[in-house]
Amino acid sequence: MNTKSLEGRYVPSPEEVKQPGDFSFEDFGDGLFLLRCVLPGETRYTEWFCGKGFKPKGEGYDYSWEWDGNKKEPTLRPDLLHYEQWHGALQKGQFVSL
């Protein structure tokens, strides 16, 4: 498992997420967003469903995160775990390995 931390880089469009540390948000309305990012040590993006100021709950939201609403230096809760790839947190725009 990768244990590196990485400074994040906001890009305005999800299509621009290409290299480790890149991230962008897609707005689905009602405070629901999809975070697209390339985690440290990876070559492909992953997507994380999040709520602005809340953690989505209910059917279809088994895996979701609370986002602080800051697009350029975001913080997500709880930690991100990409099985056997990377475990860490997105804190103030930094991918911090745990």
C-alpha positions as a Markdown table, in Angstrom:
| # | Residue | x | y | z |
|---|---|---|---|---|
| 1 | Met | 0.0 | 0.0 | 0.0 |
| 2 | Asn | 1.2 | 3.5 | -0.9 |
| 3 | Thr | 2.1 | 5.6 | 2.2 |
| 4 | Lys | 3.0 | 8.9 | 0.5 |
| 5 | Ser | 1.3 | 12.1 | 1.2 |
| 6 | Leu | 0.7 | 14.7 | -1.6 |
| 7 | Glu | -0.3 | 18.3 | -2.1 |
| 8 | Gly | -3.6 | 18.5 | -3.9 |
| 9 | Arg | -4.3 | 20.6 | -7.0 |
| 10 | Tyr | -7.8 | 21.9 | -7.7 |
| 11 | Val | -8.8 | 21.7 | -11.4 |
| 12 | Pro | -12.2 | 23.3 | -12.4 |
| 13 | Ser | -13.5 | 20.4 | -14.5 |
| 14 | Pro | -13.6 | 16.7 | -13.6 |
| 15 | Glu | -12.3 | 16.0 | -17.1 |
| 16 | Glu | -9.0 | 17.7 | -16.2 |
| 17 | Val | -8.3 | 15.3 | -13.3 |
| 18 | Lys | -5.3 | 13.5 | -14.8 |
| 19 | Gln | -2.3 | 13.2 | -12.4 |
| 20 | Pro | -1.8 | 12.3 | -8.7 |
| 21 | Gly | -3.1 | 15.1 | -6.5 |
| 22 | Asp | -5.6 | 16.5 | -9.0 |
| 23 | Phe | -9.2 | 16.9 | -7.8 |
| 24 | Ser | -12.4 | 18.4 | -8.9 |
| 25 | Phe | -16.1 | 18.5 | -7.7 |
| 26 | Glu | -19.2 | 17.8 | -9.8 |
| 27 | Asp | -22.4 | 19.4 | -8.4 |
| 28 | Phe | -25.5 | 17.2 | -8.4 |
| 29 | Gly | -27.7 | 19.8 | -6.6 |
| 30 | Asp | -29.2 | 19.8 | -3.1 |
| 31 | Gly | -25.7 | 19.9 | -1.6 |
| 32 | Leu | -24.6 | 16.6 | -3.1 |
| 33 | Phe | -21.3 | 16.5 | -5.0 |
| 34 | Leu | -19.0 | 13.9 | -6.6 |
| 35 | Leu | -15.3 | 14.4 | -5.8 |
| 36 | Arg | -13.0 | 13.0 | -8.6 |
| 37 | Cys | -9.4 | 12.7 | -7.7 |
| 38 | Val | -6.2 | 10.8 | -8.4 |
| 39 | Leu | -4.8 | 9.5 | -5.1 |
| 40 | Pro | -1.1 | 9.4 | -4.2 |
| 41 | Gly | 0.7 | 6.7 | -6.1 |
| 42 | Glu | -2.2 | 6.0 | -8.5 |
| 43 | Thr | -2.6 | 6.6 | -12.2 |
| 44 | Arg | -6.4 | 6.6 | -12.5 |
| 45 | Tyr | -9.0 | 8.7 | -10.8 |
| 46 | Thr | -11.4 | 7.5 | -8.2 |
| 47 | Glu | -14.8 | 9.1 | -7.3 |
| 48 | Trp | -16.1 | 9.8 | -3.8 |
| 49 | Phe | -19.8 | 10.9 | -3.1 |
| 50 | Cys | -20.0 | 13.7 | -0.6 |
| 51 | Gly | -22.4 | 16.2 | 0.9 |
| 52 | Lys | -21.5 | 19.9 | 1.4 |
| 53 | Gly | -21.6 | 20.2 | 5.2 |
| 54 | Phe | -23.2 | 16.8 | 5.8 |
| 55 | Lys | -22.6 | 13.1 | 5.2 |
| 56 | Pro | -25.3 | 11.8 | 2.9 |
| 57 | Lys | -27.3 | 8.9 | 4.5 |
| 58 | Gly | -29.9 | 6.4 | 3.4 |
| 59 | Glu | -30.3 | 3.9 | 0.6 |
| 60 | Gly | -27.5 | 4.3 | -2.0 |
| 61 | Tyr | -25.3 | 6.3 | 0.4 |
| 62 | Asp | -23.5 | 3.4 | 2.1 |
| 63 | Tyr | -20.1 | 5.0 | 1.1 |
| 64 | Ser | -20.3 | 8.7 | 1.4 |
| 65 | Trp | -18.3 | 11.6 | 3.0 |
| 66 | Glu | -18.9 | 15.0 | 4.5 |
| 67 | Trp | -17.2 | 17.8 | 2.6 |
| 68 | Asp | -16.5 | 21.2 | 4.2 |
| 69 | Gly | -17.5 | 23.1 | 1.0 |
| 70 | Asn | -14.0 | 24.5 | 0.2 |
| 71 | Lys | -13.3 | 23.7 | -3.4 |
| 72 | Lys | -9.7 | 24.8 | -3.5 |
| 73 | Glu | -8.5 | 23.4 | -0.1 |
| 74 | Pro | -11.2 | 20.8 | 0.7 |
| 75 | Thr | -11.5 | 18.6 | 3.8 |
| 76 | Leu | -13.4 | 15.3 | 3.7 |
| 77 | Arg | -14.6 | 13.2 | 6.7 |
| 78 | Pro | -14.1 | 10.3 | 7.4 |
| 79 | Asp | -10.8 | 9.0 | 6.0 |
| 80 | Leu | -10.5 | 7.8 | 2.4 |
| 81 | Leu | -9.6 | 4.1 | 2.0 |
| 82 | His | -9.0 | 2.8 | -1.5 |
| 83 | Tyr | -8.5 | -0.9 | -0.8 |
| 84 | Glu | -4.9 | -2.0 | -0.8 |
| 85 | Gln | -3.9 | 1.2 | -2.6 |
| 86 | Trp | -4.0 | 4.2 | -0.3 |
| 87 | His | -5.4 | 5.1 | 3.1 |
| 88 | Gly | -5.4 | 8.7 | 4.2 |
| 89 | Ala | -7.4 | 11.9 | 4.6 |
| 90 | Leu | -8.0 | 14.9 | 2.4 |
| 91 | Gln | -7.3 | 17.8 | 4.7 |
| 92 | Lys | -7.2 | 21.4 | 3.6 |
| 93 | Gly | -6.3 | 20.3 | 0.1 |
| 94 | Gln | -3.6 | 17.9 | 1.1 |
| 95 | Phe | -3.7 | 14.1 | 0.7 |
| 96 | Val | -2.3 | 13.0 | 4.0 |
| 97 | Ser | -1.3 | 9.3 | 4.3 |
| 98 | Leu | -2.4 | 7.6 | 7.6 |
